[in-house]
C-alpha cells in the first residue's frame, strides 16, 4: 500500500516535460502557419493618419492582399535582402489603394492611391489633376465640416474623380492654393509608380521628393499589396489598454467595408 501511495505522490517528470514540448510545438506550428498566411496571402494594417480621407480614416483596420502584385523581399517581415525584384509579378492598376514600403527607408509602411504608371506624366494645376496632358474629370459632391486636428473646424470640398479606365473615388480638397496644388510635370520612371493621398491637401506623397521628407516615385519592388477591405474601425482614442473604448469608440458603420 505504501508503495502505491509513494508512486502517486511522485510527479511524472517525463510526462510533464512531454506536455511542455507539445505546447511549444503547437505554438511554433501556429506561428509558422500565421507567417505563411501573412507572407503569401493577407496582412492586416492599421491606418495611422488622415492622408487617405474620406476613404480611409485614422483607426481603420484594413486587410491587404499580398498576392495581387506578386512577391518581393518586402512581402517578408523585416524585408530581408534574399531576393531582388518581384516574383510572379502582376501589374498594378491606376486607382488601386496600395500599401508599400517608403522608398527612402525601405521599412515604413505607407498607404496611398496609385495614380501614375511607368511613363505617365502627372501634374497638379490649381488643384486639378492632369494625367498625360489631360485633366482627370471630377464632379463636385458638396462640402462637409471636418475637424482639422488643430483646434478648429474647416470646410472641406469633396469631389468624385474618375481615372482613365473608369476607376472612380472621392477626394477631399481644401482649395486651389495649397503647397501641392501647383506642381511641375512628373514623369514616372520605368518600374516605378506615382502615389497620391485622397486627402489631397493633407498628404505627403509622390508630389514631394524623398529629400523633402516625401515619398517620391515608388519602385515596383516596394509594393506590399492591395488594400481590399476595412475589417474594423475605431476612433483614434481607442486603445487595447482601455477595454471600454473597444465599444464606445468603435465605428461599426465602417466594419467590413469593401474598398474602391
Helices and strands as residue ranges (DSSP letters): H 2-9, H 13-40, E 42-46, E 60-65, G 73-75, E 97-101, E 109-116, E 121-125, E 128-131, E 134-135, E 138-147, E 153-162, E 168-173, E 186-187, E 192-196, G 210-212, E 218-219, G 220-222, E 223-233, H 245-248, G 252-254, E 257-258
